[in-house]
Amino acid sequence: MLTLRGTPRLLPAAAFAVAGLTALSACGDAGADGAGGKTKVVASFYPMAWLSQEVGGADVTVQTLTKPGAEPHDLELTPRQIGDVGKARLTVYVKGVQPAVDQAVAKEAKGRALDAATTVKTLPAPHGGEEEEEGHEHAEVSYDPHLWLDPSRMAAVAKALGDRLAAADPAHAAGYRTRAAALAGRLAELDKAFQDGLKTCKHKTIVTAHAAFGYLADRYGLTQVPIAGVDAASEPSPKRLGELTRQVRAAGATTVFTETLVSPKVAESLAREAGVKTAVLDPVEGIKKGAGGDYQTVMRADLGTLRSALECS
């Protein structure tokens, strides 16, 4: 049983009551258009928002539920956001990443949501995280939800999104499908860059801050050793840190990877104990406001970081 942030977040009853009133007052507006008559799309967090904008183009307005630079697993929804999910033509999300979004979709957007995890072959949930051993409950999914870190899977999601937008807004169907196909092509090029760039490397083990890189490792023949499980905020015990130190040394790893949206302290401590360096490997869960770049540029930066750390030729 996978969870992503301790116990499931149950939204206050009052929040659902307000959301229910909002939905009732706009019962004829389910799937209403956004500003300028454009199709309104709600996206759960950055990777899904990026896909939605790339495929939707000028025909959609995209509202992202997670603020730029915020850790997405921590998301709590306001009553207004729950109402927005109910009004959107389509909500795009990954079930298992944000329990609050999963609940809102189930209550407000049945038949008007795309769960990206249903469009690709998923991997089993990571096992052995200490948060699981301590009995924390997780969102009710049996798979690893971090599928956006495999460009080939993102290409499949893009095509599925093009079809769903075409069905929701037939007047612009050709545009959605054309943009989805073009985006899938660019993602295939990114996938090839990773395949070529990681084909010949001295090392194959990546020591990551949390278990976010399973799809990337699976796709490109790497082995992920996560410090934390799926809960990026959990801290390993001294015993676990000792085990990780031995694993880092045994694998000949040169680097412990930190992340952009979580504290690097534990990873830095492990690196000191193991006598290796640290580097940032971005799980592309959110991009800070004003940081520049997008999914593709961050992924290419990650590729460069991996090639250096793994000593790829």
C-alpha positions as MATLAB code, in Angstrom:
seq = 'MLTLRGTPRLLPAAAFAVAGLTALSACGDAGADGAGGKTKVVASFYPMAWLSQEVGGADVTVQTLTKPGAEPHDLELTPRQIGDVGKARLTVYVKGVQPAVDQAVAKEAKGRALDAATTVKTLPAPHGGEEEEEGHEHAEVSYDPHLWLDPSRMAAVAKALGDRLAAADPAHAAGYRTRAAALAGRLAELDKAFQDGLKTCKHKTIVTAHAAFGYLADRYGLTQVPIAGVDAASEPSPKRLGELTRQVRAAGATTVFTETLVSPKVAESLAREAGVKTAVLDPVEGIKKGAGGDYQTVMRADLGTLRSALECS';
ca = [
       0.000    0.000    0.000;
       1.624    3.255   -1.129;
       1.334    6.576    0.583;
       3.035    9.724   -0.150;
       2.760   11.869    2.879;
       1.989   10.136    6.146;
      -1.684    9.502    6.840;
      -4.205   10.348    4.122;
      -5.426   13.893    4.318;
      -9.125   14.104    4.986;
     -10.426   17.491    3.975;
     -12.568   19.131    6.645;
     -16.270   18.425    6.369;
     -16.916   22.151    6.107;
     -14.663   22.348    3.054;
     -16.622   19.638    1.285;
     -19.862   21.315    2.311;
     -18.772   24.604    0.760;
     -17.563   22.765   -2.334;
     -20.894   20.971   -2.517;
     -22.777   24.272   -2.418;
     -20.508   25.623   -5.129;
     -21.183   22.606   -7.304;
     -24.939   22.880   -6.747;
     -24.990   26.562   -7.601;
     -23.227   25.768  -10.885;
     -24.777   22.391  -11.645;
     -25.291   23.443  -15.229;
     -21.688   24.630  -15.513;
     -19.832   21.318  -15.167;
     -17.208   21.488  -17.840;
     -17.650   25.238  -18.228;
     -15.306   27.250  -20.393;
     -12.521   29.372  -18.961;
     -11.578   32.950  -19.799;
     -12.238   33.984  -23.375;
     -14.349   30.911  -24.044;
     -11.322   28.625  -23.883;
     -11.608   25.099  -22.510;
     -10.809   25.071  -18.805;
      -8.290   22.440  -17.686;
      -7.251   21.894  -14.074;
      -3.853   20.238  -13.557;
      -2.744   18.753  -10.242;
       0.927   19.811  -10.310;
       3.682   20.985  -12.637;
       4.315   17.985  -14.949;
       0.594   17.632  -15.690;
       0.202   21.390  -16.121;
       3.101   21.459  -18.587;
       1.581   18.630  -20.601;
      -1.838   20.286  -20.563;
      -0.505   23.599  -21.851;
       1.668   21.998  -24.522;
      -1.193   19.865  -25.848;
      -3.951   22.415  -25.275;
      -2.104   25.385  -26.732;
      -4.157   28.525  -27.277;
      -7.422   26.572  -27.018;
      -7.220   26.043  -23.231;
      -6.703   27.847  -19.977;
      -4.759   25.757  -17.477;
      -5.121   26.172  -13.730;
      -2.488   24.422  -11.592;
      -3.584   23.361   -8.117;
      -0.017   23.326   -6.725;
       1.796   26.655   -6.390;
       5.194   27.046   -8.123;
       8.010   25.802   -5.921;
       5.689   24.004   -3.481;
       6.278   20.355   -2.625;
       3.290   18.704   -4.361;
       2.814   15.856   -1.879;
       1.956   18.467    0.795;
      -0.986   19.914   -1.130;
      -4.199   20.800    0.694;
      -7.074   22.102   -1.402;
      -9.185   25.144   -0.623;
     -12.959   25.003   -1.106;
     -12.544   27.219   -4.178;
     -10.024   24.795   -5.712;
     -12.390   21.888   -5.099;
     -15.072   23.888   -6.878;
     -12.685   24.536   -9.775;
     -12.139   20.791  -10.164;
     -15.906   20.401  -10.377;
     -16.265   23.087  -13.052;
     -13.344   22.170  -15.326;
     -13.853   20.407  -18.628;
     -10.943   18.142  -17.669;
      -8.762   17.584  -14.608;
      -5.352   16.039  -15.323;
      -3.590   14.314  -12.425;
      -1.637   11.242  -11.290;
      -3.560    9.232   -8.743;
      -1.411    8.476   -5.708;
       0.681   11.647   -5.704;
      -1.742   13.990   -3.932;
      -4.499   12.416   -1.828;
      -6.411   15.694   -1.642;
      -6.649   15.814   -5.445;
      -7.661   12.152   -5.615;
     -10.538   12.885   -3.223;
     -11.660   15.995   -5.100;
     -11.657   14.192   -8.457;
     -13.645   11.269   -7.043;
     -16.246   13.646   -5.597;
     -16.424   16.424   -8.187;
     -15.052   15.270  -11.554;
     -16.188   11.728  -12.326;
     -15.970   11.214  -16.080;
     -14.127   14.508  -16.534;
     -10.635   13.609  -15.358;
      -7.576   11.949  -16.836;
      -5.439    9.910  -14.453;
      -2.080    9.712  -16.226;
      -1.316    6.430  -14.458;
      -4.122    4.748  -16.407;
      -2.446    5.525  -19.740;
       0.908    3.779  -19.188;
       2.359    0.596  -17.772;
       3.175    1.345  -14.149;
       5.909   -0.069  -11.943;
       5.312   -1.649   -8.533;
       5.446    0.640   -5.530;
       8.876    0.962   -3.912;
       9.212   -1.217   -0.837;
      11.221   -1.000    2.341;
      10.873    2.693    3.147;
      11.059    3.322    6.874;
       7.810    5.248    6.786;
       6.119    1.979    5.790;
       7.898    0.064    8.521;
       6.628    2.578   11.065;
       3.065    1.830   10.033;
       2.172    5.032    8.200;
      -0.734    4.626    5.830;
      -0.429    5.714    2.245;
      -2.667    6.618   -0.664;
      -4.406    3.544   -1.953;
      -2.324    2.751   -5.010;
      -0.131   -0.275   -5.506;
       2.198    1.316   -8.058;
       4.956    3.914   -8.137;
       3.242    7.150   -9.284;
       6.419    9.025  -10.411;
       5.832    8.127  -14.072;
       6.650   11.600  -15.455;
      10.385   10.928  -15.008;
      10.296    8.594  -18.020;
       9.924   10.674  -21.216;
       8.575    7.680  -23.142;
       5.692    7.365  -20.697;
       5.106   11.105  -20.821;
       4.748   10.766  -24.591;
       2.001    8.176  -24.068;
       0.235   10.482  -21.605;
       0.460   13.335  -24.140;
      -1.307   11.288  -26.795;
      -4.026   10.189  -24.370;
      -4.491   13.805  -23.280;
      -4.859   14.897  -26.904;
      -7.660   12.387  -27.370;
      -9.433   13.422  -24.164;
      -9.263   17.125  -25.009;
     -10.514   16.371  -28.524;
     -13.515   14.583  -27.032;
     -14.185   17.396  -24.552;
     -13.833   20.156  -27.165;
     -14.593   18.687  -30.628;
     -14.368   22.077  -32.345;
     -10.599   22.083  -31.727;
      -9.992   18.334  -31.929;
      -7.536   18.501  -34.823;
      -5.357   21.029  -33.006;
      -5.221   18.962  -29.838;
      -4.229   15.815  -31.675;
      -1.647   17.615  -33.812;
       0.008   19.221  -30.800;
      -0.072   15.948  -28.865;
       1.672   14.125  -31.720;
       4.300   16.873  -32.007;
       4.938   16.803  -28.247;
       5.220   13.009  -28.279;
       7.870   13.396  -30.978;
       9.889   15.846  -28.879;
       9.627   13.542  -25.887;
      10.845   10.645  -28.021;
      13.912   12.743  -28.862;
      14.458   13.385  -25.150;
      14.114    9.670  -24.464;
      16.756    8.918  -27.103;
      19.089   11.504  -25.575;
      18.833    9.665  -22.248;
      19.320    6.274  -23.884;
      22.422    7.452  -25.751;
      23.785    9.511  -22.865;
      23.503    6.743  -20.272;
      24.445    3.825  -22.496;
      28.102    3.601  -21.460;
      28.665    4.599  -17.837;
      31.222    3.451  -15.308;
      28.605    3.374  -12.546;
      24.957    2.309  -12.628;
      23.730    3.151   -9.099;
      21.975    6.414   -8.284;
      21.609    7.320   -4.596;
      18.574    9.597   -4.416;
      16.940   11.703   -1.722;
      13.706    9.735   -2.037;
      12.263    6.998   -4.216;
      11.185    9.249   -7.082;
      13.450    7.962   -9.847;
      12.257    4.380  -10.272;
      10.897    4.936  -13.778;
      14.030    6.715  -14.935;
      16.208    3.941  -13.486;
      14.054    1.214  -15.024;
      14.032    2.840  -18.455;
      17.790    3.455  -18.668;
      19.257    0.448  -16.897;
      20.144    2.078  -13.587;
      19.651    1.009   -9.976;
      18.022    3.443   -7.572;
      19.073    3.465   -3.906;
      16.733    5.928   -2.156;
      17.481    7.489    1.217;
      13.776    7.912    1.969;
      10.926    5.914    0.505;
       8.099    7.625   -1.332;
       7.761   10.151    1.506;
      10.433   12.740    0.746;
      10.181   14.223    4.245;
      10.855   11.025    6.186;
      14.255   10.740    7.854;
      16.133    7.434    8.045;
      17.246    6.039   11.402;
      20.958    5.916   12.295;
      20.841    2.193   11.499;
      19.420    2.878    8.026;
      22.024    5.596    7.413;
      24.738    3.098    8.281;
      23.289    0.603    5.801;
      23.100    3.292    3.122;
      26.713    4.304    3.753;
      27.810    0.729    3.163;
      25.691    0.539   -0.003;
      27.174    3.748   -1.385;
      30.715    2.495   -0.820;
      29.994   -1.000   -2.159;
      28.466    0.422   -5.343;
      31.417    2.731   -5.913;
      28.988    5.640   -6.181;
      30.591    9.063   -6.498;
      27.534   11.133   -5.632;
      24.527   11.369   -3.340;
      21.747   13.283   -5.058;
      19.763   15.998   -3.309;
      16.532   17.538   -4.637;
      15.192   21.006   -5.283;
      12.088   21.057   -3.054;
      13.233   19.141    0.049;
      15.947   19.772    2.621;
      19.361   18.391    1.577;
      20.586   17.852    5.149;
      20.138   14.067    5.329;
      21.639   13.512    1.873;
      24.583   15.758    2.753;
      25.117   13.836    5.998;
      25.156   10.536    4.106;
      27.599   11.946    1.550;
      29.968   13.038    4.324;
      29.809    9.626    5.982;
      30.444    7.841    2.678;
      33.136   10.277    1.540;
      31.393   11.279   -1.685;
      30.045   14.505   -3.182;
      26.490   15.750   -3.630;
      24.662   17.064   -6.686;
      21.093   18.151   -7.391;
      18.892   15.712   -9.330;
      15.550   17.405   -9.938;
      12.459   15.145   -9.786;
      10.583   17.802  -11.801;
       7.758   17.873   -9.272;
       7.611   21.653   -9.344;
       9.579   24.560  -10.762;
      10.106   27.622   -8.603;
       8.575   30.835   -9.868;
      11.053   32.795  -11.958;
      13.451   29.859  -12.216;
      13.030   29.585  -15.979;
      13.119   26.439  -18.055;
      10.480   23.761  -18.414;
      10.110   19.982  -18.158;
      12.423   19.296  -21.094;
      15.195   21.676  -20.033;
      15.155   20.368  -16.442;
      15.254   16.772  -17.665;
      18.208   17.545  -19.947;
      19.977   19.198  -17.016;
      19.338   16.017  -15.008;
      20.869   13.992  -17.830;
      24.020   16.093  -17.666;
      24.179   15.678  -13.899;
      23.792   11.901  -14.200;
      26.443   11.609  -16.919;
      28.943   13.438  -14.726;
      28.153   11.483  -11.557;
      28.050    8.100  -13.285;
      31.204    8.858  -15.307;
      29.586    8.161  -18.668;
      31.653    8.237  -21.828;
];
